[in-house]
């Protein structure tokens, strides 16, 4: 058991259908303690302790790993946890109230910048195909009828977990959303559409989800996809296998003769997919405990396959990494209500109170934030997402995340189709808008086009790959050629190329105004009220449209007769200007701050570093170095290299 202070943890269990008349979303706060079970032999003991906590007025949130359920079915000890988070307070909220609370915590009506980068699969395509072949071998041998095969996506996270949840929630509102700050630092961000099991009064209900079809932007195609899913024999066969499995599991804790299927093969719309669900209901057997319910049902059959026990053995053998919370369970558990026919405390229901658990799909587990170094993409060029520099927006701390995806495999499943289905299911995360565009700003002429175009396109490609932006470099190159050919006159233009998440490109060109002759002035941002940057900020390597603080800095410099302001990181290292890189001449040699300080690897910076005659190197630059510098250069792709003086 872990005790904690009230600020260490909270949990939001978020129902998109919650209304002011029926507040079904729940916000848990005032963390008191956590009870953890890793040994199935101790489940009854832990369950009894939690039941007492609930009788004492606490409120429970349940977070259970898939492997705990597997171990529970085998009655074997292990390390996978079933966690009961216990809180002093539980508020019931409508959807509008959840919206308002999230906006208040995030600092505004528009979600803060947040998303994932450097998404990597835990399996290669060849390994995926080999796994499906192994599943087919097991199916042909009669070891299973259906196997739910899964793998992991691993990624970097930028922005706060709360802002990330807001962005995913806007893209895919669901009945079983969850945002949980665990007491030991990690987070759970879940947009699960799937009910595992719930109990309200004496009614037990499960709604397994099995069967997927892609959505379409065209209404006719979208309706056709829904109709196909509803009538497809393969998807129906997979669904009914799981319904039969759930009926059998539910019957173990149901009153005799009460198990029924009121809805079969329902089709539900989500952001990128149609999903097929069915509903299983039963009467709750009096005296059944929460622990007994878990033994009967957990993990959910929709994410194992059938038969459950043998199929879980196959999953252990074929999947390459543990699932963790993915395909486990998330939800709430209330205190048992006192019997209506008795006033005696001892006559409280011997079983459990109401509960609701989701299947933890479309669920991210995020590590506790770490300071970390710059991203492993440190060789790629980019600029700063300057919202990271606002003191109320913490983006700098390094955080890793994991999410699972999978597909139900039957004998006639085709590996290529199942791989495509997994990628489709991941799109709710990988296609989510992070709240910014990628962009390039450079000089262009009608005669010569864009200076250093290959470098700009390479930087844009690397950033697009990192953040999952769609990008067609050849198409952009053709559009640039056409725009440059249409420029008026022979003068220079300022050209901005902006790339949206969906691949949309915007090109804006305007005449480039010349600068006054002579060196430009540069000021220190820290001397004018600007907060330090953070060296570990992953967004520093990518040029994004979220740069209000940097823009404010160079505009303030202009108002004071200068060209730019130089930022300093949390370690006191000079980094970069709001619109320029810095080169400093020390002891006859040019140096520039390294990427590890939190620096934009700008295009012109790269040109000078590659120039052997110029002979520049990277090294940490301090304010003392600025004071003793023999010369300063400010560089960007628009203006080139500018002699500068510190003002």
ROLUMNU-574058 format. One line per 10 residues: number of its first residue (from 1); their letters; for each residue x, y, z of C-alpha. Coordinates in Angstrom, 2 decimals, always signed. Layout:
N
NUM> A> X/Y/Z ~ ...
This chain:
647
1> XXXXXXXXXX> +0.00/+0.00/+0.00 ~ +1.29/+3.46/-0.92 ~ +0.25/+6.57/+0.98 ~ +0.49/+9.95/-0.73 ~ -0.25/+13.64/-0.46 ~ -3.34/+15.16/-2.02 ~ -1.54/+16.81/-4.94 ~ +0.30/+13.68/-6.11 ~ -2.45/+12.19/-8.25 ~ -5.82/+12.82/-9.84
11> XXXXXXXXXX> -8.06/+10.88/-12.21 ~ -10.58/+12.09/-14.76 ~ -12.93/+9.40/-16.08 ~ -14.57/+11.17/-18.97 ~ -17.87/+10.26/-20.66 ~ -18.55/+12.28/-23.82 ~ -22.30/+11.65/-23.34 ~ -22.38/+13.13/-19.84 ~ -25.05/+15.82/-19.42 ~ -26.16/+18.28/-16.75
21> XXXXXXXXXX> -29.11/+15.97/-16.03 ~ -27.01/+12.80/-15.91 ~ -23.46/+13.65/-14.84 ~ -21.55/+10.48/-15.67 ~ -18.01/+11.88/-15.90 ~ -15.99/+11.66/-12.69 ~ -13.11/+13.76/-11.37 ~ -11.18/+12.17/-8.51 ~ -8.88/+14.32/-6.36 ~ -7.34/+14.35/-2.91
31> XXXXXXXXXX> -5.18/+11.26/-3.33 ~ -5.03/+9.26/-0.10 ~ -3.44/+5.92/-0.85 ~ -2.92/+3.22/-3.44 ~ -3.50/-0.49/-2.99 ~ -1.64/-2.69/-5.46 ~ -2.09/-6.39/-6.13 ~ +0.52/-8.30/-8.16 ~ -0.13/-11.77/-6.72 ~ -3.53/-13.20/-7.70
41> XXXXXXXXXX> -3.50/-15.21/-4.47 ~ -3.83/-11.91/-2.56 ~ -6.63/-10.49/-4.69 ~ -9.39/-11.26/-2.17 ~ -7.34/-9.66/+0.60 ~ -6.72/-6.48/-1.41 ~ -10.35/-6.41/-2.57 ~ -11.54/-6.60/+1.03 ~ -9.22/-3.75/+2.03 ~ -10.51/-1.60/-0.82
51> XXXXXXXXXX> -14.11/-2.42/+0.13 ~ -13.36/-1.15/+3.63 ~ -11.78/+2.01/+2.19 ~ -14.96/+2.60/+0.22 ~ -17.12/+2.08/+3.30 ~ -14.91/+4.64/+5.05 ~ -15.84/+7.21/+2.42 ~ -12.98/+6.98/-0.05 ~ -13.44/+6.63/-3.81 ~ -11.65/+4.07/-5.99
61> XXXXXXXXXX> -10.20/+4.22/-9.50 ~ -9.11/+0.88/-10.97 ~ -6.14/+0.50/-13.34 ~ -5.24/-3.08/-14.28 ~ -2.54/-4.41/-16.61 ~ -3.40/-7.11/-19.13 ~ -0.68/-9.36/-17.69 ~ -2.31/-9.18/-14.26 ~ -5.45/-10.62/-15.82 ~ -3.43/-13.31/-17.58
71> XXXXXXXXXX> -1.74/-14.24/-14.29 ~ -5.12/-14.18/-12.56 ~ -6.51/-16.73/-15.01 ~ -3.49/-18.96/-14.40 ~ -3.44/-18.37/-10.63 ~ +0.26/-17.57/-10.86 ~ +2.22/-14.72/-9.22 ~ +3.95/-12.06/-11.27 ~ +4.90/-8.40/-11.35 ~ +2.04/-6.93/-13.40
81> XXXXXXXXXX> -0.15/-4.72/-11.19 ~ -3.81/-4.26/-10.49 ~ -3.95/-0.80/-8.93 ~ -6.68/+0.73/-6.80 ~ -6.16/+4.50/-6.50 ~ -8.08/+5.86/-3.53 ~ -9.19/+9.49/-3.32 ~ -10.96/+11.67/-0.80 ~ -13.17/+13.38/-3.37 ~ -15.18/+12.39/-6.42
91> XXXXXXXXXX> -17.06/+15.06/-8.39 ~ -19.68/+14.16/-11.00 ~ -19.35/+16.40/-14.06 ~ -21.20/+17.05/-17.30 ~ -19.32/+17.20/-20.58 ~ -19.43/+21.01/-20.52 ~ -18.01/+21.01/-17.00 ~ -15.21/+18.66/-18.05 ~ -14.48/+20.98/-20.99 ~ -14.25/+23.93/-18.62
101> XXXXXXXXXX> -12.05/+22.09/-16.13 ~ -9.63/+20.93/-18.81 ~ -9.46/+24.43/-20.30 ~ -8.77/+25.93/-16.88 ~ -5.98/+23.44/-16.19 ~ -4.49/+23.98/-19.65 ~ -4.67/+27.76/-19.50 ~ -7.10/+28.50/-22.31 ~ -9.97/+27.50/-24.54 ~ -7.67/+26.24/-27.29
111> XXXXXXXXXX> -5.62/+23.18/-26.31 ~ -1.94/+23.88/-25.80 ~ +0.56/+22.49/-28.25 ~ +0.96/+18.75/-27.67 ~ +1.56/+15.56/-29.59 ~ +3.95/+12.72/-30.29 ~ +7.12/+12.46/-32.34 ~ +9.50/+9.78/-33.59 ~ +6.83/+7.05/-33.54 ~ +8.41/+3.61/-33.88
121> XXXXXXXXXX> +6.77/+0.18/-34.08 ~ +7.99/-2.60/-31.81 ~ +7.89/-4.98/-34.80 ~ +9.10/-4.71/-38.37 ~ +6.78/-5.51/-41.25 ~ +8.59/-8.83/-41.73 ~ +8.21/-9.65/-38.03 ~ +4.50/-8.79/-38.22 ~ +4.02/-11.12/-41.19 ~ +5.92/-13.88/-39.39
131> XXXXXXXXXX> +3.72/-13.45/-36.32 ~ +0.55/-13.72/-38.38 ~ +1.96/-16.86/-40.01 ~ +2.58/-18.30/-36.53 ~ -1.00/-17.46/-35.55 ~ -2.28/-19.20/-38.69 ~ -0.25/-22.29/-37.80 ~ -1.88/-22.35/-34.35 ~ -5.33/-21.90/-35.85 ~ -4.78/-24.75/-38.30
141> XXXXXXXXXX> -3.59/-26.93/-35.41 ~ -6.89/-26.26/-33.63 ~ -5.25/-24.43/-30.70 ~ -7.51/-21.40/-31.14 ~ -10.36/-20.04/-33.24 ~ -9.20/-16.42/-33.11 ~ -6.09/-14.70/-31.75 ~ -5.90/-10.99/-31.02 ~ -2.34/-10.15/-32.06 ~ -0.87/-6.82/-30.91
151> XXXXXXXXXX> +2.33/-4.80/-30.96 ~ +3.53/-1.56/-29.42 ~ +4.13/+1.97/-30.71 ~ +6.87/+3.85/-28.84 ~ +7.28/+7.61/-29.15 ~ +8.45/+10.90/-27.68 ~ +5.79/+13.12/-26.13 ~ +5.82/+16.90/-26.26 ~ +3.43/+19.17/-24.40 ~ +1.69/+18.27/-21.18
161> XXXXXXXXXX> -0.27/+15.01/-20.84 ~ -3.37/+17.08/-20.15 ~ -2.96/+19.08/-23.37 ~ -2.34/+15.86/-25.29 ~ -5.53/+14.38/-23.85 ~ -7.48/+17.50/-24.86 ~ -6.28/+17.18/-28.45 ~ -7.03/+13.44/-28.67 ~ -10.38/+13.93/-26.97 ~ -11.37/+16.60/-29.50
171> XXXXXXXXXX> -10.49/+14.20/-32.31 ~ -12.19/+11.15/-30.80 ~ -14.77/+11.82/-28.06 ~ -15.65/+8.53/-26.38 ~ -17.69/+7.17/-23.49 ~ -14.65/+5.81/-21.64 ~ -11.97/+8.49/-21.76 ~ -9.43/+8.69/-18.95 ~ -6.70/+11.09/-17.88 ~ -4.86/+9.80/-14.82
181> XXXXXXXXXX> -1.82/+11.25/-13.09 ~ -0.48/+8.20/-11.28 ~ +1.01/+8.80/-7.83 ~ +4.52/+7.73/-8.85 ~ +4.81/+10.12/-11.80 ~ +3.60/+8.34/-14.98 ~ +0.34/+9.22/-16.73 ~ -2.46/+7.35/-18.44 ~ -4.13/+9.00/-21.44 ~ -7.00/+6.89/-22.75
191> XXXXXXXXXX> -9.61/+7.41/-25.47 ~ -11.13/+3.96/-25.28 ~ -14.45/+3.44/-27.05 ~ -14.92/-0.05/-25.60 ~ -16.84/-1.01/-22.49 ~ -15.36/-4.03/-20.75 ~ -17.98/-4.56/-18.06 ~ -20.23/-2.46/-15.87 ~ -22.64/-3.10/-13.01 ~ -25.54/-0.81/-12.21
201> XXXXXXXXXX> -27.79/-2.14/-9.50 ~ -28.31/-5.81/-10.27 ~ -27.62/-5.52/-14.03 ~ -24.25/-6.62/-15.40 ~ -23.39/-5.48/-18.93 ~ -20.49/-6.12/-21.32 ~ -20.11/-4.63/-24.79 ~ -17.28/-6.35/-26.68 ~ -15.92/-4.57/-29.75 ~ -14.79/-6.72/-32.66
211> XXXXXXXXXX> -14.84/-5.68/-36.31 ~ -13.35/-2.57/-37.96 ~ -13.81/-0.63/-41.21 ~ -12.18/+2.66/-42.27 ~ -14.16/+5.92/-42.34 ~ -14.31/+8.01/-45.51 ~ -14.63/+11.76/-46.04 ~ -17.18/+11.06/-48.77 ~ -20.63/+10.51/-47.16 ~ -21.65/+7.83/-49.66
221> XXXXXXXXXX> -18.41/+5.90/-49.28 ~ -18.64/+6.27/-45.51 ~ -22.17/+4.87/-45.43 ~ -21.07/+2.04/-47.71 ~ -18.21/+1.19/-45.33 ~ -20.63/+1.05/-42.39 ~ -23.01/-1.16/-44.34 ~ -20.17/-3.44/-45.40 ~ -19.01/-3.85/-41.81 ~ -22.52/-4.58/-40.56
231> XXXXXXXXXX> -23.01/-7.36/-43.10 ~ -19.49/-8.72/-43.64 ~ -19.42/-12.47/-42.80 ~ -15.80/-12.37/-41.59 ~ -16.38/-9.51/-39.13 ~ -19.66/-11.05/-37.96 ~ -17.96/-14.39/-37.38 ~ -15.19/-12.76/-35.33 ~ -17.73/-10.77/-33.34 ~ -19.98/-13.70/-32.53
241> XXXXXXXXXX> -17.00/-15.79/-31.36 ~ -16.23/-13.13/-28.76 ~ -19.90/-12.74/-27.84 ~ -20.08/-16.47/-27.11 ~ -16.89/-16.23/-25.03 ~ -18.29/-13.28/-23.03 ~ -21.63/-15.03/-22.51 ~ -19.77/-17.98/-21.03 ~ -17.61/-15.75/-18.79 ~ -20.56/-13.66/-17.61
251> XXXXXXXXXX> -22.60/-16.77/-16.78 ~ -20.06/-17.62/-14.05 ~ -21.24/-14.67/-11.92 ~ -24.79/-14.22/-13.24 ~ -28.07/-15.36/-11.80 ~ -29.14/-18.55/-13.51 ~ -31.01/-18.03/-16.75 ~ -30.44/-14.25/-16.99 ~ -27.69/-14.04/-19.64 ~ -28.94/-12.49/-22.87
261> XXXXXXXXXX> -27.69/-10.59/-25.94 ~ -29.99/-7.58/-26.49 ~ -27.89/-6.10/-29.31 ~ -25.84/-8.03/-31.87 ~ -23.63/-6.57/-34.63 ~ -24.19/-2.88/-33.86 ~ -21.98/-0.50/-35.88 ~ -20.64/+2.66/-34.19 ~ -18.80/+5.63/-35.79 ~ -15.46/+6.98/-34.52
271> XXXXXXXXXX> -12.99/+9.51/-35.92 ~ -11.17/+7.21/-38.33 ~ -13.00/+3.87/-38.11 ~ -16.37/+2.16/-37.86 ~ -16.49/-0.42/-35.07 ~ -18.81/-3.38/-34.60 ~ -20.07/-4.06/-31.08 ~ -22.51/-6.43/-29.41 ~ -24.05/-6.24/-25.95 ~ -24.22/-9.01/-23.35
281> XXXXXXXXXX> -26.37/-8.52/-20.23 ~ -27.12/-10.59/-17.14 ~ -28.52/-10.34/-13.65 ~ -25.84/-9.88/-10.97 ~ -25.62/-12.76/-8.51 ~ -25.95/-11.41/-4.95 ~ -22.84/-11.75/-2.82 ~ -20.41/-11.78/-5.73 ~ -17.30/-9.75/-4.98 ~ -15.31/-7.53/-7.29
291> XXXXXXXXXX> -12.46/-10.04/-7.07 ~ -14.77/-12.86/-8.18 ~ -15.95/-10.76/-11.11 ~ -12.35/-10.20/-12.20 ~ -11.58/-13.92/-11.98 ~ -14.55/-14.63/-14.20 ~ -14.00/-11.94/-16.82 ~ -10.56/-10.31/-16.77 ~ -8.97/-9.82/-19.23 ~ -11.76/-9.14/-21.68
301> XXXXXXXXXX> -12.18/-11.84/-24.31 ~ -12.36/-9.29/-27.13 ~ -8.64/-8.60/-26.76 ~ -7.47/-12.19/-26.28 ~ -9.39/-14.41/-28.67 ~ -11.09/-17.74/-28.17 ~ -10.73/-19.97/-26.29 ~ -9.30/-17.51/-23.79 ~ -6.81/-19.58/-21.77 ~ -5.10/-21.32/-24.67
311> XXXXXXXXXX> -5.11/-18.16/-26.75 ~ -3.36/-16.22/-23.99 ~ -0.60/-18.85/-24.09 ~ -0.27/-18.24/-27.83 ~ -0.14/-14.48/-27.24 ~ +2.73/-14.98/-24.78 ~ +4.62/-17.04/-27.33 ~ +4.01/-14.88/-30.40 ~ +3.94/-11.26/-29.20 ~ +7.41/-9.77/-28.74
321> XXXXXXXXXX> +6.74/-7.34/-25.87 ~ +4.44/-7.23/-22.82 ~ +1.17/-5.38/-23.28 ~ +1.20/-3.59/-19.93 ~ -1.93/-1.52/-19.40 ~ -2.90/-1.84/-23.07 ~ -5.91/-4.21/-23.31 ~ -6.14/-4.19/-19.52 ~ -8.86/-2.26/-17.71 ~ -9.54/+1.28/-16.46
331> XXXXXXXXXX> -12.54/+2.45/-14.48 ~ -14.25/+3.12/-11.19 ~ -15.61/+1.10/-8.28 ~ -18.19/+2.40/-5.80 ~ -19.03/+1.24/-2.30 ~ -21.60/-1.50/-1.93 ~ -25.02/-0.13/-1.09 ~ -26.72/-1.15/+2.12 ~ -29.57/-3.61/+1.68 ~ -32.91/-1.86/+1.40
341> XXXXXXXXXX> -34.50/-4.31/+3.88 ~ -31.95/-3.78/+6.67 ~ -30.58/-0.90/+8.74 ~ -27.75/-2.93/+10.24 ~ -24.24/-2.01/+8.99 ~ -23.32/-5.69/+9.02 ~ -26.03/-6.36/+6.47 ~ -24.30/-4.37/+3.76 ~ -24.11/-6.32/+0.54 ~ -21.37/-8.91/+0.91
351> XXXXXXXXXX> -20.43/-8.41/-2.73 ~ -19.47/-5.12/-4.36 ~ -21.00/-1.86/-5.39 ~ -21.52/-0.52/-8.87 ~ -18.54/-0.30/-11.19 ~ -17.61/+0.49/-14.77 ~ -14.44/-0.70/-16.51 ~ -13.29/+0.02/-20.04 ~ -11.00/-2.09/-22.18 ~ -7.76/-0.09/-22.27
361> XXXXXXXXXX> -7.43/+0.27/-26.03 ~ -6.45/+3.56/-27.72 ~ -4.60/+4.07/-24.48 ~ -1.24/+5.74/-23.94 ~ +1.02/+5.16/-20.96 ~ +3.44/+8.05/-20.48 ~ +6.61/+7.90/-18.42 ~ +7.29/+10.39/-15.67 ~ +8.89/+13.47/-17.21 ~ +12.68/+13.48/-17.35
371> XXXXXXXXXX> +15.00/+16.28/-18.24 ~ +16.73/+14.27/-21.00 ~ +18.98/+15.59/-23.71 ~ +17.85/+16.85/-27.07 ~ +15.90/+14.39/-29.15 ~ +17.66/+11.58/-30.91 ~ +16.77/+13.44/-34.10 ~ +19.38/+16.03/-33.14 ~ +20.99/+15.96/-36.55 ~ +17.83/+17.27/-38.15
381> XXXXXXXXXX> +17.33/+20.95/-38.73 ~ +14.43/+22.84/-37.23 ~ +13.35/+25.78/-35.20 ~ +11.67/+26.38/-31.94 ~ +8.11/+25.91/-30.91 ~ +8.30/+29.02/-28.81 ~ +5.23/+28.25/-26.75 ~ +7.73/+26.03/-24.95 ~ +9.34/+29.15/-23.61 ~ +6.31/+30.52/-21.87
391> XXXXXXXXXX> +6.80/+29.90/-18.15 ~ +3.34/+28.34/-17.79 ~ +3.84/+25.87/-20.64 ~ +6.20/+23.03/-19.77 ~ +7.36/+21.29/-22.92 ~ +11.03/+20.88/-22.16 ~ +10.93/+17.87/-19.86 ~ +11.58/+14.66/-21.80 ~ +8.83/+12.05/-21.74 ~ +8.45/+8.71/-23.52
401> XXXXXXXXXX> +5.17/+7.04/-24.28 ~ +3.77/+3.68/-25.41 ~ +0.52/+2.62/-27.05 ~ -0.56/-0.78/-28.32 ~ -2.48/-1.61/-31.48 ~ -3.73/-4.95/-32.71 ~ -6.15/-6.97/-34.79 ~ -8.19/-10.13/-34.42 ~ -6.69/-12.89/-36.56 ~ -8.74/-15.78/-37.94
411> XXXXXXXXXX> -7.74/-18.41/-40.48 ~ -8.73/-16.37/-43.53 ~ -7.06/-13.15/-42.29 ~ -4.51/-11.64/-44.70 ~ -1.39/-10.24/-43.06 ~ -1.31/-7.14/-45.29 ~ -4.93/-6.32/-44.46 ~ -4.37/-6.78/-40.73 ~ -1.25/-4.60/-40.84 ~ -3.30/-1.88/-42.56
421> XXXXXXXXXX> -6.00/-2.24/-39.90 ~ -3.44/-1.73/-37.12 ~ -2.14/+1.41/-38.81 ~ -5.72/+2.60/-39.23 ~ -6.41/+2.15/-35.51 ~ -3.25/+4.10/-34.66 ~ -4.34/+7.09/-36.71 ~ -6.34/+8.60/-33.87 ~ -2.92/+9.30/-32.33 ~ -0.59/+9.65/-35.31
431> XXXXXXXXXX> -2.96/+11.92/-37.28 ~ -3.89/+14.16/-34.33 ~ -3.23/+17.86/-34.92 ~ -0.45/+19.00/-32.54 ~ -1.53/+22.63/-32.81 ~ +1.16/+23.92/-35.14 ~ +2.38/+23.94/-38.72 ~ +5.90/+23.33/-39.93 ~ +7.34/+26.17/-41.97 ~ +10.36/+27.52/-43.84
441> XXXXXXXXXX> +11.19/+31.18/-44.47 ~ +13.82/+32.09/-47.05 ~ +14.80/+34.45/-49.83 ~ +13.63/+33.85/-53.40 ~ +14.00/+35.48/-56.80 ~ +12.35/+34.85/-60.13 ~ +15.67/+34.03/-61.76 ~ +17.27/+31.82/-59.11 ~ +14.30/+30.49/-57.12 ~ +14.87/+29.71/-53.44
451> XXXXXXXXXX> +18.35/+29.81/-51.99 ~ +19.47/+26.48/-50.49 ~ +16.19/+24.82/-51.53 ~ +17.52/+21.30/-51.04 ~ +18.45/+22.09/-47.44 ~ +15.01/+23.57/-46.76 ~ +13.20/+20.58/-48.24 ~ +15.43/+18.16/-46.34 ~ +14.69/+19.94/-43.07 ~ +10.97/+19.97/-43.78
461> XXXXXXXXXX> +11.07/+16.27/-44.65 ~ +12.86/+15.36/-41.42 ~ +10.43/+17.35/-39.31 ~ +7.45/+15.90/-41.20 ~ +8.78/+12.40/-40.55 ~ +9.33/+13.17/-36.87 ~ +5.82/+14.51/-36.26 ~ +3.91/+12.37/-38.76 ~ +2.99/+15.21/-41.14 ~ +2.06/+14.20/-44.67
471> XXXXXXXXXX> +4.60/+15.69/-47.06 ~ +5.22/+15.38/-50.80 ~ +8.58/+17.06/-51.42 ~ +8.41/+16.67/-55.21 ~ +4.99/+18.30/-55.37 ~ +6.21/+21.19/-53.21 ~ +9.28/+21.64/-55.39 ~ +7.06/+21.94/-58.48 ~ +4.80/+24.45/-56.75 ~ +7.80/+26.52/-55.63
481> XXXXXXXXXX> +9.15/+26.60/-59.19 ~ +5.79/+27.84/-60.45 ~ +5.49/+30.50/-57.75 ~ +9.03/+31.77/-58.31 ~ +8.45/+31.97/-62.05 ~ +5.40/+34.15/-61.38 ~ +7.21/+36.67/-59.16 ~ +7.19/+40.27/-60.40 ~ +10.50/+41.88/-61.34 ~ +14.02/+40.82/-60.53
491> XXXXXXXXXX> +14.09/+41.79/-56.85 ~ +14.35/+39.49/-53.84 ~ +11.26/+38.18/-52.08 ~ +10.59/+36.80/-48.62 ~ +8.93/+33.42/-49.20 ~ +7.26/+31.38/-46.46 ~ +6.32/+27.71/-46.94 ~ +3.87/+26.33/-44.35 ~ +3.00/+22.62/-44.04 ~ -0.11/+21.43/-42.16
501> XXXXXXXXXX> -0.48/+18.01/-40.53 ~ -2.66/+16.75/-43.38 ~ -0.06/+17.73/-46.00 ~ -1.69/+20.99/-47.08 ~ +0.92/+23.52/-48.24 ~ +0.59/+27.31/-48.14 ~ +3.12/+29.58/-49.89 ~ +3.24/+33.32/-49.16 ~ +5.64/+35.70/-50.93 ~ +6.28/+39.40/-50.30
511> XXXXXXXXXX> +9.03/+41.79/-51.43 ~ +12.08/+41.63/-49.16 ~ +12.92/+45.00/-47.65 ~ +16.65/+45.73/-47.41 ~ +18.34/+46.26/-44.06 ~ +20.25/+49.45/-43.24 ~ +23.97/+49.29/-43.99 ~ +26.37/+48.28/-41.23 ~ +26.31/+45.79/-38.36 ~ +22.96/+44.90/-36.78
521> XXXXXXXXXX> +22.32/+45.25/-33.07 ~ +21.60/+42.26/-30.83 ~ +20.32/+42.29/-27.24 ~ +20.06/+39.68/-24.47 ~ +16.48/+38.44/-24.03 ~ +17.04/+37.71/-20.34 ~ +17.74/+41.41/-19.75 ~ +14.32/+42.29/-21.14 ~ +12.07/+39.96/-19.15 ~ +12.15/+36.83/-21.33
531> XXXXXXXXXX> +12.25/+33.44/-19.59 ~ +15.11/+30.99/-20.18 ~ +14.71/+28.31/-22.82 ~ +15.09/+24.65/-21.88 ~ +17.89/+22.66/-23.47 ~ +15.89/+19.41/-23.49 ~ +12.89/+20.86/-25.32 ~ +12.20/+18.44/-28.18 ~ +10.51/+21.16/-30.23 ~ +13.70/+23.21/-30.42
541> XXXXXXXXXX> +14.83/+21.02/-33.31 ~ +11.86/+21.81/-35.52 ~ +10.63/+25.02/-37.07 ~ +6.99/+25.49/-36.14 ~ +4.40/+28.24/-36.25 ~ +4.16/+28.28/-32.46 ~ +6.82/+30.94/-31.93 ~ +5.02/+33.86/-30.30 ~ +7.71/+34.37/-27.66 ~ +10.52/+34.41/-30.22
551> XXXXXXXXXX> +8.57/+36.77/-32.47 ~ +7.89/+39.04/-29.51 ~ +11.62/+39.07/-28.73 ~ +12.87/+40.15/-32.15 ~ +10.05/+42.67/-32.48 ~ +11.07/+44.14/-29.11 ~ +14.66/+44.28/-30.37 ~ +13.52/+46.21/-33.46 ~ +11.67/+48.69/-31.27 ~ +14.94/+49.28/-29.41
561> XXXXXXXXXX> +16.90/+49.79/-32.62 ~ +18.26/+46.24/-32.87 ~ +17.73/+43.21/-35.09 ~ +17.27/+40.35/-32.63 ~ +17.45/+39.15/-29.04 ~ +19.60/+36.24/-27.89 ~ +18.04/+33.68/-25.55 ~ +19.79/+31.89/-22.70 ~ +18.84/+28.39/-21.49 ~ +18.25/+27.20/-17.93
571> XXXXXXXXXX> +21.96/+26.42/-17.59 ~ +23.00/+29.94/-18.48 ~ +24.20/+28.97/-21.98 ~ +23.59/+31.39/-24.84 ~ +21.49/+29.61/-27.47 ~ +19.95/+31.51/-30.39 ~ +18.03/+34.58/-31.45 ~ +14.34/+34.90/-32.05 ~ +15.01/+34.75/-35.79 ~ +18.69/+33.93/-36.12
581> XXXXXXXXXX> +21.55/+31.66/-35.14 ~ +24.66/+33.03/-33.47 ~ +28.34/+32.72/-34.37 ~ +30.98/+34.12/-32.00 ~ +34.63/+34.74/-32.85 ~ +36.86/+33.76/-29.92 ~ +40.64/+33.61/-30.06 ~ +40.54/+33.91/-33.82 ~ +38.11/+31.00/-34.37 ~ +34.38/+31.06/-35.09
591> XXXXXXXXXX> +32.16/+29.00/-32.78 ~ +28.40/+28.48/-32.58 ~ +26.31/+27.08/-29.69 ~ +25.77/+23.30/-29.99 ~ +22.39/+21.69/-30.55 ~ +22.57/+20.25/-27.03 ~ +22.16/+23.77/-25.64 ~ +18.73/+23.93/-27.27 ~ +19.53/+25.55/-30.59 ~ +17.80/+25.87/-33.94
601> XXXXXXXXXX> +19.97/+24.04/-36.49 ~ +19.20/+26.67/-39.10 ~ +19.85/+26.41/-42.80 ~ +22.46/+29.18/-42.92 ~ +24.06/+27.79/-39.77 ~ +24.48/+24.50/-41.61 ~ +25.97/+26.24/-44.65 ~ +28.66/+27.92/-42.53 ~ +29.44/+24.79/-40.51 ~ +29.95/+22.90/-43.79
611> XXXXXXXXXX> +32.28/+25.62/-45.13 ~ +35.80/+24.35/-44.41 ~ +37.32/+27.70/-45.27 ~ +35.15/+29.39/-42.64 ~ +36.25/+26.74/-40.13 ~ +33.48/+27.14/-37.55 ~ +32.93/+24.59/-34.76 ~ +30.30/+23.97/-32.10 ~ +30.91/+24.71/-28.42 ~ +28.99/+26.04/-25.43
621> XXXXXXXXXX> +28.79/+29.85/-25.45 ~ +28.34/+31.88/-22.27 ~ +27.49/+35.50/-21.59 ~ +31.14/+36.05/-20.67 ~ +32.06/+34.79/-24.14 ~ +29.78/+37.42/-25.66 ~ +31.49/+40.12/-23.64 ~ +34.96/+39.13/-24.85 ~ +34.02/+38.20/-28.43 ~ +36.18/+39.55/-31.22
631> XXXXXXXXXX> +33.19/+39.54/-33.59 ~ +29.58/+38.34/-33.80 ~ +27.54/+37.00/-36.70 ~ +23.77/+36.46/-36.84 ~ +22.58/+34.05/-39.53 ~ +19.31/+32.99/-41.09 ~ +18.22/+31.75/-44.50 ~ +16.41/+34.98/-45.33 ~ +19.25/+37.44/-44.67 ~ +22.34/+35.25/-44.84
641> XXXXXXX> +25.17/+36.18/-42.43 ~ +25.02/+39.58/-40.71 ~ +27.78/+41.29/-38.74 ~ +26.37/+42.10/-35.31 ~ +27.22/+44.10/-32.20 ~ +25.95/+43.48/-28.66 ~ +23.84/+46.38/-27.41
